[in-house]
């Protein structure tokens, strides 16, 4: 297997066939090892990690981009991109301090080499880190920095991620009308480039905006579309969010049994993914649902569980000092 295999794995990933992406990449790794092709081996490892991460297998993904194993066979661009990828997976597993240090290191390398495209990718990953640290102003600054580089260098995918980050920074601050055009911009880019799973995630984010604007029918349509794409792809991180979002619609309608069912499923998946930010959110939503149903006992139990989950997140956040943008 050669470059054609890498292309096939990339195409499978873009269309949301994560299982095939993982299978092709796994075979590619075996072939590259047998041929002694170290450069191709690392690109297949990178592709395999992307597929696994989208399935929610972050710890496994980390093991495939273990940067301590890197050799001089890779050029600066390849080495730094693998380090950036590793930082992203560390962020997903609440290793915020280590992720920050890696991003600081690669930013120094990229600046010294004058690599603007790499600086844009680093800005996007810092944007993600700031989201998990609940530093939303800094998140927006990073997203706008990445957007400026994307527009200057004409990097469409970077532009899409930067636009989605700006949208997210508005949405989490309940500025839904401002968020919508940014998500729509990101959605157009991902659709144009055939990255359908990312495009679906933008529809889910748009659904959150319309939900915040009390346009429940539009929100439900977007959530339902995103849910099916996530389910078909086996993309569990986005699937559990889609479940909970639909649960929010049920809760607002007073359909408590349906809301509780969705929240429970989402919370169980989030626990399996070690996603304690989401666990905390979905448990809090369960507490609200039971409270509205008139069951203060169960509401208090889930509220306490939500607070315990949130404490795990705050412990990880506390290790990281505010870093410069």
N, C-alpha and C positions, 0 to 999 in steps of 0.2 A: 504494500500500500504506500502511496506517495502523496504528492500534493493533491491529487484527485480525491484521495481519502479525506484529507483535511477540508477540502471544499464540500464534500458530501456531508461531513459532520457539521460544518457551518450552516449548510442549507437546512439540515434537519433541525438544528437549534433555532434558526430563524422562523421556521414554519411551526415551531412548537412541538415537534416530535422529539421530546427529550430522551425517551427510551432509545430511539435509534441513534441519536447523537452520542449517548453514552456507549452503546454497543460498537459503533464505528470507531469511536475514539479509543476504546479499550483494545480493539483489534489492531488499530494503528500503532498503539504503544508497543504491543507485542512484536509487530513487524519491524518497527524502527529499532527496537532493542536487538532483534536478530540480525539486522543489517548494520548495526553499530552507527546508526545515523542519529547523533545526539541532538542536533538542532531540530530535526523533525520530531524526535521523541518529546522534546519540551513543548512544541506546539500542540501535539496531541494531548499531552498532560494538561495544558492550558484549556483546551477544548473540552476535555473530560470534566475538569473542575467546573467549568461553566454549566455544563449539563446537570451535574450533580447538585450544584448550588441552587439552580432553578427548581429542582425537585425538593429542596430543603435539606439536603445532605451536606451541610456546611463543614462539619468536621472532616468528613471524607474529602471534600473539595480541598480543604487546607492541606491535607497530606500530599496531594498531587502537585501543589505549587510550593513545596517546602524550599524556600529560597536559600537556605544554608547549603543545599546541595548544588547550587548553580556553579557552572564551570566557565572558563574563559571562552568556550566555544560560542557563547551567545554574545551578540553585540549589545551596545548600551540600550537600544530601544527594547529589545526582547527582555533583557534582564530587568529593566525598570518596570516594564508592563507586568511581568510576573510578580514583582514586589507590590505593585499597585493592586493587582488581583488578590494577592494574599491579604493586604490591608483591608480590602472590602469584606472578605470572609471573616476576618478577625472582628470587624465591626458587627457583623451579623451574629457573632457568638459572644458579644459583650466584652471582648478584649479591647476596649477602647484605648487604653493607654498604649498598648503595643502597636495598634493600628496607627495611632497618632505619630509614634516614633518612626514607623516605616515611611509614612507619608512625608514627614519632615526630611528624612534621609533622601528619598527619591526626588523631592522638590529641589534639594541642593544639587543633586546630580544633573537634573534636567536644566536648571538655570545655568549651571556651569557650561553645559553643552549647547545652550541656546535652543533647546528643543521645545518650541511653543506648543506643539500638539500634545506632548507629554505633560506639560504644565496644565493644559486644559483637562486632561484625564485626571490629573491629581486634584484639580479644583473640584471636579465632579465627585470624586471620592471623599474629599473633605466636606463637601456639601452633604453627602450621605452621613458622614460621621457626626456633623453638627446636628443633623436631624435627630439622630439617636441620643445625642446629648441634650436635646431640647433647647439648642441655641439657634433660634430661628432667624434672627437678624444676620448672624454670621453665615447661616445656611444660604440666605438670599445673596449675600455678598459673594460667596464662592460660586454660586450658580451664575451670577451676572459676569463674574470674571471668566468663567468657562465659556459663556455665550459670546463674549467679546472675542476670545481666541477662535471659537468655532466660526464666527462670521468672517473674521479676518483670514483664516486659513481655509475656509469653505469646507468644513468638516461636518457633514450632515448628521451623523450619529451623535457626535458631541453636542451639536446644536439641540438635538432632540432631548438628550438627558438634561442639558442646562435649562431648557424651557420647562421641562417637567419639574425641575427643582425650584424654579421661580414660582411655578404654579403651586407646588407643595408648601412653599414658605408662606404664600398667601392663604391657602386653604386651612392650614393648621392654626392660623390666627383669625379664622372665620371671615376672611375677606374673599367670599366666594365669587362674586362678580369679577374681581380682578384675576382670580385664579383661572377661570374658564378659558379665556383666549390663549393662555400659555399652555394649558393641557391640550387644547385643540391643535395648537401649533406642533406640539410634540407628537400627537396622534397622527397628524398628516405625514410627518417625516417617517415615523415607524411604518406606517402603511405603505408609503412610497418605496421604502427600502425592503419591504417584505418581511419585517420583523413583527410577526403577528402576535406573539405573546406579549411583547412590550406594548404594542398598540392596544391590546385588550386591557392591560393594566391602566393605560390612560383613560379608557372608557370607565373603568371602575372609579378612578379618581374624579372624573367628571360626574359620575353618579353621586359621589360624596358632596360635590358642590351643589348639585340640584337638590339633594336631600336637605342641605343646609338652607336652601332658598325655598323650602317647603313645596317643591315640585316633585312630589312622591312618585307619580306615574312615570315621569321621565327618568327619575333615579332608579326605579325598579327595573325598567327596561334595560338600562345600562348595566346594572348589577347582575341581572340574569344572563345577559350576553357574556359578561366577563366570567361569571361562575362556570358556564359551560366550557369556555375556552380553557380555563384553569384546570377543570376536571379532566377534560380530554387530554391535556398535556401532562397531567400528573404533577402540576406546579403547585405543591402544597402550601408554600408561603402565601401565594396570592389566593388560593382556594379558600383558606380559612378566613381571610379578610373578606372575601366575597360573601361567604356564609354569614358572617357577623353583620355585614352591611345590609343584607336582606333581612336579617333579624331586626335591625333597627326600623325598617319599614313596618314589619309586623308589630313591633312594640308601639309605634306611634298610632297604629290602627287599633290598638287594644287587643290584638290577636296574641295573647300571652303564651299559649302553649307552643305556637309556631316559633315565636321569638325565642323562648327558652330552649327549644330544641336546637335552633341554629346556633345560639350562643354556646350551648354545651358542646356541640360538635366542634365549633371553632376553638374553644378553650382546650379541648382534648388534643387537637392537632397542634395548637400553639405550644402546649407542654412537650409534645413529642419533638417539636422543632427546637425546643429550648428558647423559645421566643417569649421572654417574660414581659416585654412591653405589651404584646398582644394579650397574653394571659391576663395581665392586670386589667386591661380594657374590657375584655369579654366577661370576666368575673364581676367587674363593676356594673356592667350592663345587666348581668343576671340579678345582681342585688336590686337594681332599679326595677326590673320586671317583677320580681317577687314582692317588692314593696308596693307597687301599683296594684298587684293582685290582692293585697291585704294580708300578706304573710310576712310580718316583720321578723320572725325568728329566722327563716331561711335567708331573708334579705341581709340580716346582720352577719350570718355565717359567710355568705359570699362577699360581703363588704370587707370582712376581716381577711379573707383569703386574697382579695384584690390588693389590700394594703400590704400583705406579706409579699406578694409577687412584685409590687412596685418597689418595695424595699430592696429586693435583689438588684433591680435596675439602678436604683440610686447608689448602691454600694459600688457598682461598676463605674458609674459616672463620677463618683467622688474621687477616683484615682487620677482623673484627668484634669489638669489645670486648663484654663481657657488658653487656647493657642492662637497665634496671630493668623489672620487670613492671608 
